[in-house]
Amino acid sequence: MNSSSRAGHATREGMKTAVRKGKATTCLSYGYRLSQQRDANGDRLKGLREIDPVKAEIVRGIFKDYVDGVSPAAIAQKLNDLGIPGARTKYWRDTTIRGSVTDGTGILNNSLYVGKVVWNKQKFRKDPTTERRTSRANDRDEWEFRDEPELRIISDELWERAKQRQAESREEFDRHSTNRLNATHRPEYLLSRMLQCAECGGPYAISGKDRYSCTNRKKRLPIDELDGECCTNSKTITRHELEERVLNCLPVAFYSVDIFDRISKKMIAHEVSKLKSAPSRKAQVEAELAKIKATQTSLMQQIQDRHAEGRPRLAILDDQLDELEVKREQLARELATVEEPAEDFQGKIEKLKAQFNPANIEIGIRKLIFLARNNADEAVKQRLMPIVRDLIQTVVIGKTPGHQPASLQVHGDIAHIMASMDVIDILQQQFYAAAQNDLMTRLASGEIDTEAKKNKLIEAYIDELSRKLPEWENLQVSVVAGAGFEPAAFRL
């Protein structure tokens, strides 16, 4: 063990000891304050906490509103309207109240409110590239528990009613989902998690039938960067229009001479990494099964302890056992079908290099873009996703007057490629892509069914390009990295 590991271990052991003595080792939960108890010398005893009467009443109000059917979003709005400062920031968020049942986060899942201290739920690590601390949940069998009845704020009965409503909400969501997988995962669309509001910097997400809007504006959340005001960006955009406009600008990136070489190398590296990880999948499933078994054992022990102490059985523990059993059965079935990795590893790599060479990549990408645009094929868009995310980091959506389409700003490598190009080069690449798409559409529909018709159409493209070149030479436009790119419509 190196010096940093020893120091980290010593710190964690010290924190465990502090927890067992009833001391706070992290930031105080909402509803509590530092205790003013003093020793015989008059010095304040550090690390002790006590209930804050004012905030405790707010906590009780949150629980009472929730069990009465008020949503976390509505509760947050109510607290903000009353001018009550948030738990961590100036304003309340619905996520602060809702949290995560599994991870035990959020006001509604803080067991300290029923006098039960839970520590070591997560661990923190510093990302060496960003210097930011990131959290990761620990397994439940690593959690530390301690009863602190003097810190109780709400009754067991109110806690149980809140847990019951959470369970009912999950069941209701499951009932209205056509696929149980959708109960825990939103659909992953071409531009999911890449969209940002130009005004508040918040995410754009699906808010209706395939229509994106600013999440912060929809929730009417006060934004610190806007001095507590809500975002006013009411511009929405359909998923089809947004994806079409982004796909329209992709071919411009193909102007970069090494783009297909780069994508080829990344795809080969990705496939090789999948080959390398295949042999460890069996061990990974076995390890996951072992963790689930340990967690189940821990939960059963908690149930037995509560029974021995004459305390009421918690439905949340039974729910967790049920969820773990479903996952255990899934993993057991997967383990039974895990295949041994192929032995000819080097041969597979050579086949990958031949399959994903730059020439094949270019042909494949152009065909995928054509299919994704013209047929709106979702399966094709899924295959395009790694390429889109290689070229584009963020799409910023902004307001425009009246009923004009939303403005889009594309950030990422594609913006840098555009910045290195003359405006006339961008317009030419756009023209070539539109012409190619038009030609492929007519060929697919059967409109162009002879070589003569095809040549005549190509001549029409050339004539159109010769008419546009003088217009483009007169344009005085500056393109900078990160600037918006709005492809012009192409009509013959």
Secondary structure, DSSP 8 states (H G I E B T S, - for coil): --HHHHHHHHHHHHHHHHHHTT---SS--TTEEE---B-TTS-B-TT-EEE-HHHHHHHHHHHHHHHTT--HHHHHHHHHHTT---SSSSS--HHHHH-BTTTTBSGGG-GGGGTEEEE-SEEEEE-TTT--EEEEE--GGG-EEEE-GGG--S-HHHHHHHHHHHHHHHHHHHHT-SSGGGGT-----TTTT-EEETTT--BEEE-SSSEEEEHHHHHT-B-GGGTT-B------EEHHHHHHHHHHHHHHHTTSTTHHHHHHHHHHHHHHHHHHHGGGHHHHHHHHHHHHHHHHHHHHHHHHHHHHTT----HHHHHHHHHHHHHHHHHHHHHHH-----S-HHHHHHHHHHHT-HHHHHHHHHHHHHHHHHS--HHHHHHHHHHHHHH-SEEEEE--STT---EEEEESHHHHHHHTS-HHHHHHHHHHHHHHHHHHHHHHHTS--SHHHHHHHHHHHHHHHHHHHHHHHT------TT----------
